[in-house]
């Protein structure tokens, strides 16, 4: 919690790890402190189109809310916008997405799904081209294919549904600071709110409350809040300028590095 002149901000962070020795506590605390203090006295920006970096945490939240696009049952029912899009270019060629249940130390790594199907690493999108969907045995039979080992139950008595495991956008070698330099002037968005209300998981249109930072000449200059970012996920993912290297495991099944987009619509002042 940080406070200055009546402005109060709070923040949190987490690290997925297998041993306490994997984290430098002092460095971890310093990072949270700097981020929270850096959000004090935030202001809006003028409405318009901006170059935007969606920070890894925000990008992961958005991707995680839309994994249903790759769900074989949703495809079979014609609900997914990606139905009939196999082997076509759906995203920018910089985008490759894996579902890797065999990922070393992955939070959702598993040798088998809940139907006993052996797990394997799957390339869902390769250089922007849609290569496959995720299936359990039921959806696989419906679409005359085989299960991808993604049949899971929420609990012992639950029904088998289709879920990703370690589902992520493959990072590049471009650091976050290099993304800032590449962007020049624009916005960093590190917080998205209202995903359940402001995101249409069918059309992939979104209008979400956001917060982050103003960037000028490749440097963060001040915090920004009370803005709304709007667009369409499928169209946005065709306008990728660069992908970062800062992929980190999230508590959900989906994760992504920071991504620089050529233009997103921002509502502010």
C-alpha positions in Angstrom: 0.0 0.0 0.0 1.3 3.4 -0.9 -0.2 6.8 -0.1 0.6 10.4 -1.1 -1.6 13.5 -0.8 -4.7 11.5 -0.3 -4.0 9.2 -3.3 -3.9 5.6 -2.2 -2.6 2.7 -4.4 -2.1 -1.0 -3.7 -0.5 -3.7 -5.6 0.6 -7.4 -5.5 2.8 -9.8 -7.3 3.4 -13.5 -7.2 6.0 -16.0 -8.4 5.4 -19.6 -9.3 8.2 -21.6 -7.9 9.1 -25.0 -6.5 11.6 -23.9 -3.9 12.0 -20.7 -1.7 15.5 -20.6 -3.0 14.2 -19.7 -6.4 13.2 -16.2 -5.3 15.3 -13.2 -4.1 13.0 -11.8 -1.4 14.6 -8.4 -1.2 14.5 -8.0 -5.0 10.9 -9.3 -5.0 9.8 -6.7 -2.4 11.7 -3.9 -4.1 9.9 -4.6 -7.4 6.5 -4.5 -5.8 7.3 -1.3 -3.9 8.6 0.5 -7.1 5.5 -0.5 -9.0 3.0 0.6 -6.4 4.8 3.9 -5.7 5.0 4.4 -9.5 1.2 4.4 -9.8 0.7 7.4 -7.4 -0.8 10.5 -8.8 -2.0 8.8 -12.0 -4.0 10.8 -14.6 -5.9 10.1 -17.7 -4.7 10.7 -21.3 -6.6 12.1 -24.2 -8.7 9.7 -26.2 -7.2 8.4 -29.4 -5.3 5.7 -31.0 -2.0 4.8 -29.4 0.8 2.3 -29.8 0.3 0.0 -26.8 2.4 -2.5 -24.9 0.2 -5.0 -23.2 2.4 -6.1 -20.2 2.8 -9.8 -19.7 0.3 -10.0 -16.9 -2.4 -8.1 -18.7 -1.7 -10.0 -22.0 -2.0 -13.3 -20.1 -5.3 -12.3 -18.6 -6.7 -11.5 -22.0 -5.4 -14.6 -23.7 -6.7 -16.8 -20.8 -10.2 -15.4 -21.2 -10.2 -16.4 -24.9 -8.8 -20.0 -24.9 -12.3 -21.1 -25.8 -11.5 -20.1 -29.3 -9.3 -23.2 -29.6 -11.8 -25.5 -27.8 -12.8 -28.4 -30.2 -16.4 -28.6 -28.8 -16.9 -24.8 -29.4 -15.6 -25.3 -32.9 -17.9 -28.3 -33.5 -20.9 -26.2 -32.4 -19.9 -23.3 -34.6 -19.5 -21.0 -31.6 -15.7 -20.3 -32.0 -14.8 -17.7 -34.6 -12.0 -19.9 -35.6 -14.2 -22.7 -37.0 -13.2 -23.5 -40.6 -10.0 -21.6 -40.1 -7.5 -24.5 -39.9 -4.3 -23.9 -41.9 -5.2 -20.3 -42.5 -3.4 -17.1 -41.2 -5.3 -15.9 -38.2 -2.6 -13.9 -36.4 0.6 -12.0 -37.2 3.4 -14.3 -38.3 5.3 -13.4 -35.1 2.7 -15.3 -33.0 3.3 -18.9 -32.1 1.2 -20.6 -29.4 1.9 -23.9 -27.7 0.0 -26.1 -25.3 2.7 -28.0 -23.5 1.6 -30.4 -20.7 5.2 -31.7 -20.6 6.7 -28.3 -19.8 9.4 -28.7 -17.2 8.1 -27.3 -13.9 4.9 -26.1 -15.6 2.1 -25.4 -13.1 -0.3 -27.6 -15.1 2.2 -30.2 -16.4 0.8 -33.7 -16.6 1.6 -37.0 -18.3 -2.0 -37.9 -18.9 -5.4 -36.1 -19.1 -8.4 -37.2 -17.0 -9.5 -39.7 -19.7 -6.2 -41.5 -19.6 -5.0 -40.0 -22.9 -1.2 -39.5 -23.0 -0.1 -35.9 -23.0 2.1 -34.3 -25.7 3.3 -30.9 -26.7 1.1 -29.2 -29.3 1.7 -26.3 -31.6 -1.7 -24.6 -31.8 -0.7 -21.6 -33.8 2.6 -21.5 -35.8 3.9 -18.3 -37.2 0.3 -17.0 -37.2 -1.2 -20.0 -38.9 -3.9 -22.0 -37.0 -2.7 -25.6 -36.9 -5.0 -27.5 -34.6 -7.7 -27.4 -31.9 -7.8 -28.9 -28.4 -10.0 -32.0 -28.0 -11.2 -34.5 -25.4 -12.5 -37.9 -26.6 -16.1 -36.6 -27.2 -15.2 -33.6 -29.3 -12.5 -35.7 -31.2 -15.2 -38.2 -32.1 -17.6 -35.5 -33.2 -14.9 -34.0 -35.5 -13.5 -37.3 -36.8 -10.1 -36.8 -35.2 -8.3 -38.0 -32.1 -8.1 -36.6 -28.6 -5.3 -34.2 -27.9 -5.1 -35.2 -24.3 -7.0 -32.1 -23.1 -9.9 -33.8 -21.4 -10.1 -32.7 -17.8 -12.6 -32.5 -14.9 -13.0 -29.7 -12.4 -13.6 -32.3 -9.7 -14.1 -36.0 -9.1 -17.9 -35.9 -9.8 -17.6 -33.3 -12.6 -18.0 -33.9 -16.3 -15.0 -34.1 -18.6 -14.5 -30.8 -20.4 -11.7 -29.4 -22.6 -9.0 -27.4 -20.9 -5.6 -26.2 -21.9 -2.6 -27.1 -19.8 0.5 -24.8 -20.1 -0.9 -22.7 -22.9 1.4 -19.8 -23.9 2.6 -17.5 -26.6 6.2 -18.2 -27.4 8.5 -15.3 -26.4 11.2 -13.7 -28.4 14.6 -12.4 -27.3 13.5 -8.8 -27.1 13.6 -7.4 -23.6 10.9 -5.2 -22.1 13.2 -2.2 -22.2 13.8 -2.9 -25.9 10.0 -3.0 -26.5 9.8 0.5 -24.9 12.5 1.8 -27.2 10.9 0.3 -30.2 7.5 1.8 -29.3 9.0 5.3 -28.7 5.8 7.1 -27.7 2.7 5.3 -26.5 1.2 3.5 -23.5 2.0 0.5 -21.3 -1.1 -1.2 -20.0 -0.4 -3.5 -17.1 -3.9 -3.8 -15.6 -7.2 -4.8 -17.3 -10.5 -4.9 -15.3 -13.9 -6.1 -16.3 -12.9 -9.1 -18.4 -16.1 -10.9 -17.5 -18.3 -8.0 -18.4 -16.4 -6.1 -21.0 -15.2 -9.0 -23.2 -17.4 -10.9 -25.7 -15.8 -14.3 -25.8 -17.7 -15.2 -29.0 -16.9 -12.1 -31.2 -13.7 -11.3 -29.2 -14.7 -7.6 -29.0 -13.6 -6.0 -25.8 -13.9 -2.7 -24.0 -12.0 -2.8 -20.7 -11.0 -0.4 -17.9 -7.2 -0.2 -17.9 -4.3 1.4 -16.1 -0.6 1.7 -16.8 2.0 4.2 -17.9 2.7 6.9 -20.5 5.8 6.3 -22.5 7.7 9.1 -24.3 10.9 8.6 -26.3 11.1 5.0 -25.0 10.9 6.0 -21.3 8.1 5.6 -18.8 7.2 9.2 -17.7 4.1 8.9 -15.6 1.3 6.6 -14.5 -2.2 6.6 -16.2 -5.5 5.3 -15.0 -9.3 5.7 -15.6 -8.9 4.8 -19.3 -10.6 2.3 -21.4 -8.9 0.1 -24.1 -11.2 -1.2 -26.8 -10.7 -3.5 -29.8 -11.2 -6.9 -31.2 -8.8 -9.7 -30.1 -8.6 -11.4 -33.5 -7.9 -8.2 -35.3 -5.5 -6.9 -32.7 -3.4 -10.1 -33.0 -2.8 -9.3 -36.7 -1.2 -5.9 -35.7 1.7 -7.1 -33.6 4.9 -5.0 -33.9 7.1 -6.9 -31.5 7.0 -9.6 -28.8 8.9 -9.5 -25.6 11.0 -12.1 -23.8 9.3 -11.7 -20.3 7.2 -14.8 -20.3 6.3 -15.9 -16.8 4.0 -18.7 -15.5 0.6 -17.4 -14.3 -1.7 -19.1 -11.9 -4.1 -19.8 -14.7 -3.3 -22.1 -17.7 -2.5 -19.3 -20.1 0.5 -17.0 -20.1 2.1 -14.6 -22.5 5.1 -12.2 -22.7 4.6 -8.5 -23.1 3.5 -7.6 -26.7 3.8 -4.3 -28.6 0.7 -3.5 -30.8 0.8 -1.0 -33.6 -2.4 0.7 -32.5 -5.3 0.3 -30.0 -8.2 2.6 -29.3 -8.0 4.4 -25.9 -10.8 6.4 -24.3 -9.7 8.9 -21.7 -10.2 12.7 -21.3 
